Amino acid sequence: MFKKKENFNLLELHPFKNSNYEENDGIIELLIPKFTNKFLVKYLVPKIKRKDFKVKLDDVGSAVWNLIDGNNSVAEIAVKLKAKFGPDFIQPEERVSKFLLELHKGNVINFKEFKKGV
């Protein structure tokens, strides 16, 4: 997942979007390409109707996605979500961190610090 084996604090990282999406009534649908192979993209994708998988996020996931801008750190996103969803939203740092790591594994987001090669 991460190329360099360095110590880092995930809460200090700044995520940015690396994927297309659609927004309907405040709910985000991520558009994940079905094919990444250059040959398939060139010859097969123009012939199929749906070129992307659609992954529909819930309210919390959509709120996180809307806060991902490359300027907000993971910790800042967690604080803003806690303020938005109130005291019933428990363990915001852990939940946001796990969600963002899954998005990173799927190449849907990246982190500014890794893009620069830090």
C-alpha positions in Angstrom: 0.0 0.0 0.0 2.6 2.5 1.0 5.9 2.2 -0.9 8.3 3.5 1.8 8.4 2.0 5.2 8.5 5.2 7.3 6.8 6.1 10.5 3.9 8.4 9.9 0.8 9.6 11.7 -2.2 9.0 9.6 -4.1 11.8 11.4 -1.6 14.4 10.0 -2.0 13.3 6.4 -4.0 15.3 3.9 -6.1 13.2 1.5 -7.1 14.3 -2.0 -9.6 12.8 -4.5 -8.2 10.5 -7.1 -11.5 9.3 -8.7 -14.6 10.6 -10.4 -17.9 10.8 -8.6 -21.5 11.9 -8.9 -23.6 13.6 -6.2 -27.4 13.1 -5.9 -29.2 14.7 -3.0 -26.1 15.0 -0.9 -25.2 11.3 -1.4 -22.0 10.5 -3.2 -21.6 7.7 -5.8 -18.0 6.9 -6.6 -17.3 5.9 -10.2 -14.7 3.2 -10.2 -13.4 2.1 -13.7 -14.2 -1.5 -14.6 -11.0 -1.8 -16.6 -7.5 -0.4 -16.1 -5.7 -2.5 -18.7 -4.7 -0.2 -21.6 -5.7 -2.7 -24.2 -9.1 -3.4 -22.7 -9.8 0.4 -22.2 -8.9 1.1 -25.8 -10.9 -1.7 -27.5 -13.5 -3.0 -25.1 -14.6 0.0 -23.0 -16.1 2.0 -26.0 -18.4 -1.0 -26.7 -19.9 -1.4 -23.3 -22.7 0.7 -21.7 -21.4 1.2 -18.2 -17.7 1.9 -18.0 -17.6 2.3 -14.3 -18.8 0.5 -11.1 -20.9 2.8 -8.9 -20.2 2.7 -5.2 -22.9 4.5 -3.2 -21.7 6.0 0.1 -23.8 6.5 3.1 -24.3 9.9 4.9 -21.0 9.6 6.9 -19.0 8.5 3.8 -20.5 11.3 1.7 -19.7 13.8 4.4 -16.1 12.5 4.5 -15.8 12.7 0.7 -17.0 16.3 0.7 -14.3 17.2 3.2 -11.5 15.6 1.2 -9.9 18.6 -0.5 -6.1 18.2 0.0 -6.2 20.9 2.7 -8.0 19.2 5.5 -6.0 16.7 7.5 -7.5 13.4 8.6 -7.7 14.7 12.1 -9.5 17.9 10.9 -12.0 15.8 9.0 -12.7 13.7 12.1 -13.3 16.8 14.2 -15.7 18.3 11.6 -17.6 15.0 11.4 -17.9 14.9 15.2 -19.3 18.5 15.1 -21.8 17.6 12.3 -23.1 14.3 13.6 -22.9 15.1 17.3 -22.1 13.0 20.4 -23.6 9.8 18.9 -20.8 9.7 16.4 -18.2 7.7 18.5 -14.5 7.1 17.7 -14.4 9.6 14.7 -10.6 9.4 14.3 -10.7 5.6 14.1 -13.7 5.4 11.7 -12.4 8.1 9.4 -8.9 6.6 9.3 -10.2 3.1 8.4 -12.5 4.5 5.7 -9.7 6.6 4.2 -7.3 3.7 4.2 -9.8 1.6 2.3 -10.3 4.4 -0.2 -6.5 4.6 -0.6 -6.2 0.8 -1.1 -8.7 1.2 -3.9 -6.8 4.1 -5.5 -9.8 6.3 -5.0 -7.8 8.8 -2.9 -4.2 9.6 -2.3 -2.3 11.6 0.3 -0.4 14.8 -0.5 2.5 13.7 1.6 3.0 10.5 -0.4 2.5 12.2 -3.8 5.5 14.5 -3.0 7.6 11.4 -2.1 7.9 12.2 1.6 
